[in-house]
Structure formats: C-alpha cells, structure tokens
Amino acid sequence: MLIFKIFRRSEWDVLREAGRTRGAPVDVADGFIHFSTREQVAETAAKHFAGESDLVLVAVEADRLGDALKWEASRGGALFPHLYRDLRMADVVWDKSLPLGATGHIFPEGVV
C-alpha cells in the first residue's frame, strides 16, 4: 500500500541532497513525519497546502517502513500513517510534481 507525503520543493531538495529528512517543520515539532493515504491526501493538500504551488508528492510503500510506521487517530478519528524515524531517499517509490490548478492541486493519474 502506497502512502503519500507532500513536500514543499525546498524540503524535497533537502531530502534528495542529504538522503534523509526529519520532515517539514510541523513533522519535526510533532516528533514524527505525517503521511496520508490515497483517500486522505487530497484533503491534506487542501487543508495544509491551500494556494501553495511548487509542491512535490512523494509515494512510499507502507510495508517497507516496518515498526517505525504507526497508524494513529487524527482528523475525525481517521487513522493516519505517522513515521517515527527519518524518511530516507531509499524509502521513496516515486515523486511527482503537485501543481496548483484553478480549483486546487492537480494529482497524478490514479492517486485520488
């Protein structure tokens, strides 16, 4: 099962250059890296990245993250995947630009 992380371009560049990241400032503050499922990612983009362009959508295979991935209740009791270790470039299955269109973010085919 793929899970998704939305990065601002500068945050993505850090991961690519360093090979690992503790995530965005909100992730560092919360002590884990926030991910979303396929069903959650559009709402995450709308809620936390409204009006932002130059984003990168990163897909990670949940099963490869082992015990460091925890499913925890968040919005309305929905379970969200949270990673309690650095995200490594080796964890990334694919990355794609997440442009901003007239009615919101434009997700790659098959994601939402």
MDAnalysis code that builds the backbone (N, CA, C; Angstrom):
import MDAnalysis as mda
import numpy as np

u = mda.Universe.empty(336, n_residues=112, atom_resindex=np.repeat(np.arange(112), 3), trajectory=True)
u.add_TopologyAttr("name", ["N", "CA", "C"] * 112)
u.add_TopologyAttr("resid", np.arange(1, 113))
u.add_TopologyAttr("resname", ["MET", "LEU", "ILE", "PHE", "LYS", "ILE", "PHE", "ARG", "ARG", "SER", "GLU", "TRP", "ASP", "VAL", "LEU", "ARG", "GLU", "ALA", "GLY", "ARG", "THR", "ARG", "GLY", "ALA", "PRO", "VAL", "ASP", "VAL", "ALA", "ASP", "GLY", "PHE", "ILE", "HIS", "PHE", "SER", "THR", "ARG", "GLU", "GLN", "VAL", "ALA", "GLU", "THR", "ALA", "ALA", "LYS", "HIS", "PHE", "ALA", "GLY", "GLU", "SER", "ASP", "LEU", "VAL", "LEU", "VAL", "ALA", "VAL", "GLU", "ALA", "ASP", "ARG", "LEU", "GLY", "ASP", "ALA", "LEU", "LYS", "TRP", "GLU", "ALA", "SER", "ARG", "GLY", "GLY", "ALA", "LEU", "PHE", "PRO", "HIS", "LEU", "TYR", "ARG", "ASP", "LEU", "ARG", "MET", "ALA", "ASP", "VAL", "VAL", "TRP", "ASP", "LYS", "SER", "LEU", "PRO", "LEU", "GLY", "ALA", "THR", "GLY", "HIS", "ILE", "PHE", "PRO", "GLU", "GLY", "VAL", "VAL"])
u.atoms.positions = np.array([
    [0.842, -1.193, 0.000],
    [0.000, 0.000, 0.000],
    [0.877, 1.243, 0.000],
    [0.615, 2.115, -0.958],
    [1.360, 3.367, -1.005],
    [0.738, 4.379, -0.048],
    [1.617, 5.122, 0.634],
    [1.206, 6.276, 1.422],
    [1.950, 7.473, 0.857],
    [1.457, 8.680, 1.179],
    [1.928, 9.868, 0.491],
    [2.345, 10.967, 1.466],
    [3.399, 11.681, 1.059],
    [3.898, 12.842, 1.785],
    [3.970, 13.992, 0.792],
    [3.470, 15.142, 1.192],
    [3.572, 16.348, 0.374],
    [4.698, 17.201, 0.937],
    [5.644, 17.531, 0.073],
    [6.758, 18.389, 0.460],
    [6.729, 19.674, -0.342],
    [7.148, 20.755, 0.283],
    [7.469, 21.954, -0.467],
    [8.785, 21.645, -1.200],
    [9.007, 22.277, -2.329],
    [10.181, 21.969, -3.152],
    [11.481, 22.061, -2.341],
    [11.617, 23.070, -1.495],
    [12.846, 23.224, -0.705],
    [13.037, 22.054, 0.262],
    [11.952, 21.539, 0.832],
    [12.030, 20.384, 1.742],
    [12.422, 19.129, 0.972],
    [11.859, 18.967, -0.222],
    [12.195, 17.833, -1.079],
    [13.677, 17.884, -1.472],
    [14.154, 19.083, -1.789],
    [15.561, 19.236, -2.157],
    [16.482, 18.800, -1.028],
    [16.113, 19.096, 0.215],
    [16.911, 18.665, 1.373],
    [16.983, 17.141, 1.426],
    [15.841, 16.481, 1.261],
    [15.822, 15.015, 1.270],
    [16.690, 14.455, 0.149],
    [16.554, 14.988, -1.045],
    [17.348, 14.486, -2.175],
    [18.836, 14.682, -1.951],
    [19.220, 15.831, -1.420],
    [20.645, 16.131, -1.234],
    [21.245, 15.381, -0.053],
    [20.513, 15.311, 1.058],
    [21.042, 14.674, 2.279],
    [20.793, 13.165, 2.309],
    [19.804, 12.720, 1.539],
    [19.471, 11.305, 1.541],
    [18.523, 10.896, 2.649],
    [18.180, 11.849, 3.507],
    [17.250, 11.586, 4.612],
    [16.715, 12.916, 5.130],
    [15.570, 12.839, 5.825],
    [14.981, 14.044, 6.415],
    [14.148, 13.680, 7.631],
    [14.044, 14.620, 8.540],
    [13.120, 14.505, 9.676],
    [11.764, 15.083, 9.305],
    [11.665, 15.600, 8.071],
    [10.401, 16.121, 7.578],
    [10.344, 17.631, 7.586],
    [9.145, 18.120, 7.377],
    [8.872, 19.553, 7.385],
    [8.888, 20.058, 8.830],
    [8.900, 21.369, 9.028],
    [8.903, 21.898, 10.398],
    [7.781, 21.328, 11.279],
    [6.591, 21.114, 10.739],
    [5.499, 20.551, 11.534],
    [5.828, 19.126, 11.970],
    [6.498, 18.367, 11.104],
    [6.886, 16.999, 11.451],
    [7.902, 16.999, 12.590],
    [8.896, 17.861, 12.464],
    [9.930, 17.961, 13.499],
    [9.288, 18.345, 14.833],
    [8.376, 19.312, 14.811],
    [7.706, 19.758, 16.036],
    [6.864, 18.647, 16.658],
    [6.206, 17.836, 15.821],
    [5.332, 16.778, 16.327],
    [6.076, 15.502, 16.682],
    [7.315, 15.359, 16.209],
    [8.114, 14.188, 16.548],
    [7.902, 12.995, 15.632],
    [7.226, 13.210, 14.520],
    [7.021, 12.150, 13.532],
    [6.718, 12.798, 12.187],
    [6.861, 12.007, 11.114],
    [6.579, 12.505, 9.772],
    [5.151, 12.127, 9.405],
    [4.370, 13.131, 9.068],
    [2.971, 12.955, 8.689],
    [2.865, 12.416, 7.261],
    [2.081, 11.379, 7.088],
    [1.752, 10.835, 5.777],
    [0.235, 10.799, 5.647],
    [-0.226, 10.569, 4.419],
    [-1.651, 10.405, 4.143],
    [-1.835, 9.189, 3.242],
    [-3.000, 8.584, 3.348],
    [-3.357, 7.508, 2.434],
    [-3.874, 8.124, 1.138],
    [-4.121, 7.290, 0.164],
    [-4.696, 7.727, -1.117],
    [-6.021, 8.456, -0.880],
    [-6.808, 7.968, 0.061],
    [-8.116, 8.571, 0.350],
    [-7.993, 9.895, 1.111],
    [-6.884, 10.141, 1.760],
    [-6.709, 11.323, 2.613],
    [-5.897, 12.445, 1.979],
    [-5.091, 12.129, 0.967],
    [-4.081, 13.073, 0.506],
    [-4.670, 14.345, -0.117],
    [-5.785, 14.261, -0.812],
    [-6.370, 15.474, -1.400],
    [-6.843, 16.433, -0.306],
    [-7.450, 15.889, 0.749],
    [-7.883, 16.736, 1.864],
    [-6.677, 17.344, 2.584],
    [-5.610, 16.559, 2.725],
    [-4.388, 17.078, 3.335],
    [-3.851, 18.253, 2.525],
    [-3.819, 18.104, 1.210],
    [-3.332, 19.192, 0.346],
    [-4.199, 20.435, 0.503],
    [-5.514, 20.253, 0.489],
    [-6.427, 21.390, 0.598],
    [-6.331, 22.076, 1.950],
    [-6.160, 21.283, 3.007],
    [-6.148, 21.838, 4.362],
    [-4.815, 22.489, 4.731],
    [-3.715, 21.857, 4.353],
    [-2.399, 22.316, 4.820],
    [-1.555, 23.014, 3.761],
    [-1.955, 22.921, 2.485],
    [-1.156, 23.499, 1.408],
    [-2.005, 24.337, 0.452],
    [-3.140, 24.813, 0.909],
    [-4.044, 25.602, 0.065],
    [-3.301, 26.795, -0.537],
    [-3.415, 26.945, -1.831],
    [-2.810, 28.086, -2.509],
    [-1.316, 27.957, -2.746],
    [-0.690, 26.877, -2.281],
    [0.750, 26.716, -2.466],
    [1.038, 25.950, -3.753],
    [1.993, 26.459, -4.492],
    [2.432, 25.768, -5.701],
    [3.852, 25.251, -5.460],
    [4.422, 24.625, -6.461],
    [5.778, 24.074, -6.395],
    [5.916, 23.051, -5.268],
    [4.928, 22.161, -5.210],
    [4.942, 21.067, -4.236],
    [5.364, 19.779, -4.920],
    [5.811, 18.830, -4.096],
    [6.201, 17.517, -4.604],
    [5.428, 16.462, -3.822],
    [4.786, 15.555, -4.543],
    [4.083, 14.436, -3.944],
    [5.014, 13.231, -3.980],
    [5.242, 12.649, -2.809],
    [6.160, 11.525, -2.664],
    [5.362, 10.302, -2.232],
    [5.586, 9.186, -2.916],
    [4.932, 7.923, -2.586],
    [5.936, 6.993, -1.914],
    [5.467, 6.331, -0.851],
    [6.292, 5.405, -0.070],
    [5.474, 4.140, 0.150],
    [6.105, 2.999, 0.059],
    [5.448, 1.721, 0.330],
    [5.383, 1.533, 1.845],
    [4.176, 1.530, 2.395],
    [3.991, 1.462, 3.853],
    [4.636, 0.221, 4.454],
    [4.512, -0.907, 3.796],
    [5.041, -2.155, 4.354],
    [6.548, -2.159, 4.513],
    [7.240, -1.318, 3.774],
    [8.708, -1.259, 3.862],
    [9.205, -0.469, 5.068],
    [8.314, 0.227, 5.753],
    [8.726, 1.099, 6.856],
    [8.776, 0.383, 8.198],
    [8.250, -0.817, 8.249],
    [8.333, -1.635, 9.461],
    [7.632, -1.026, 10.656],
    [8.180, -1.313, 11.835],
    [7.568, -0.884, 13.096],
    [7.641, 0.622, 13.333],
    [8.435, 1.334, 12.537],
    [8.541, 2.789, 12.701],
    [7.291, 3.511, 12.203],
    [6.441, 2.806, 11.437],
    [5.198, 3.396, 10.950],
    [4.062, 3.025, 11.894],
    [3.409, 4.036, 12.419],
    [2.275, 3.851, 13.334],
    [1.034, 4.473, 12.701],
    [-0.098, 3.806, 12.875],
    [-1.383, 4.323, 12.396],
    [-2.101, 4.929, 13.593],
    [-2.292, 6.243, 13.558],
    [-2.827, 6.953, 14.719],
    [-4.020, 7.821, 14.321],
    [-4.948, 7.937, 15.236],
    [-6.162, 8.723, 15.004],
    [-5.827, 10.201, 14.884],
    [-6.476, 10.835, 13.930],
    [-6.299, 12.262, 13.727],
    [-7.658, 12.854, 13.385],
    [-7.755, 13.574, 12.254],
    [-8.998, 14.224, 11.842],
    [-10.212, 13.320, 11.984],
    [-11.122, 13.689, 12.833],
    [-12.374, 12.965, 12.965],
    [-12.215, 11.490, 13.317],
    [-11.086, 11.140, 13.912],
    [-10.844, 9.757, 14.304],
    [-10.256, 8.886, 13.212],
    [-10.041, 9.436, 12.022],
    [-9.437, 8.663, 10.935],
    [-8.007, 8.299, 11.295],
    [-7.576, 7.115, 10.897],
    [-6.208, 6.681, 11.146],
    [-5.281, 7.208, 10.053],
    [-4.237, 7.890, 10.492],
    [-3.233, 8.430, 9.576],
    [-1.905, 7.750, 9.836],
    [-1.114, 7.514, 8.793],
    [0.209, 6.922, 8.972],
    [1.227, 7.970, 9.419],
    [1.945, 7.652, 10.486],
    [2.977, 8.532, 11.040],
    [4.277, 7.747, 11.125],
    [5.353, 8.323, 10.613],
    [6.657, 7.662, 10.602],
    [7.525, 8.201, 11.725],
    [7.946, 7.320, 12.613],
    [8.755, 7.688, 13.768],
    [10.231, 7.366, 13.532],
    [10.736, 7.818, 12.435],
    [12.167, 7.791, 12.107],
    [12.359, 8.692, 10.908],
    [13.609, 8.947, 10.561],
    [13.865, 9.745, 9.363],
    [13.291, 9.051, 8.141],
    [12.825, 9.832, 7.207],
    [12.459, 9.325, 5.895],
    [13.734, 9.321, 5.067],
    [14.031, 8.193, 4.464],
    [15.237, 8.063, 3.658],
    [14.877, 8.070, 2.178],
    [15.766, 8.580, 1.393],
    [15.547, 8.604, -0.046],
    [15.286, 7.190, -0.557],
    [15.905, 6.214, 0.047],
    [15.710, 4.816, -0.348],
    [14.275, 4.347, -0.101],
    [13.518, 5.040, 0.765],
    [12.121, 4.693, 1.043],
    [11.187, 5.140, -0.074],
    [11.611, 6.109, -0.865],
    [10.749, 6.743, -1.865],
    [10.564, 5.819, -3.071],
    [9.316, 5.521, -3.388],
    [8.979, 4.714, -4.561],
    [8.952, 5.603, -5.799],
    [8.304, 6.745, -5.694],
    [8.298, 7.727, -6.766],
    [7.990, 9.111, -6.204],
    [8.313, 10.122, -7.008],
    [7.977, 11.516, -6.688],
    [7.459, 12.178, -7.946],
    [6.486, 13.056, -7.760],
    [5.900, 13.777, -8.888],
    [5.549, 15.195, -8.433],
    [5.651, 16.127, -9.350],
    [5.227, 17.497, -9.059],
    [3.736, 17.512, -8.739],
    [3.352, 18.396, -7.840],
    [1.949, 18.557, -7.460],
    [1.561, 20.008, -7.740],
    [1.254, 20.295, -9.005],
    [0.959, 21.680, -9.375],
    [-0.384, 22.157, -8.835],
    [-0.509, 23.452, -8.776],
    [-1.739, 24.091, -8.329],
    [-2.530, 24.533, -9.552],
    [-3.759, 24.045, -9.649],
    [-4.639, 24.437, -10.739],
    [-5.665, 25.450, -10.268],
    [-6.606, 25.780, -11.109],
    [-7.621, 26.788, -10.809],
    [-8.542, 26.359, -9.661],
    [-8.726, 25.035, -9.488],
    [-9.635, 24.555, -8.436],
    [-8.927, 23.754, -7.370],
    [-7.628, 23.833, -7.311],
    [-6.867, 23.089, -6.292],
    [-5.700, 22.343, -6.929],
    [-5.083, 21.501, -6.167],
    [-3.910, 20.773, -6.633],
    [-4.298, 19.702, -7.653],
    [-3.416, 19.497, -8.596],
    [-3.639, 18.525, -9.663],
    [-2.794, 17.295, -9.365],
    [-3.476, 16.222, -8.967],
    [-2.792, 14.997, -8.578],
    [-2.497, 14.125, -9.785],
    [-1.412, 13.352, -9.705],
    [-1.111, 12.421, -10.807],
    [-2.246, 11.417, -10.992],
    [-2.384, 10.957, -12.204],
    [-3.396, 9.964, -12.557],
    [-3.342, 8.776, -11.593],
    [-4.504, 8.389, -11.073],
    [-4.590, 7.203, -10.240],
    [-4.328, 7.414, -8.761],
    [-3.933, 8.614, -8.355],
    [-3.655, 8.838, -6.923],
    [-4.938, 9.111, -6.161],
    [-5.765, 10.012, -6.643],
    [-7.028, 10.318, -5.944],
    [-8.217, 10.001, -6.835],
])
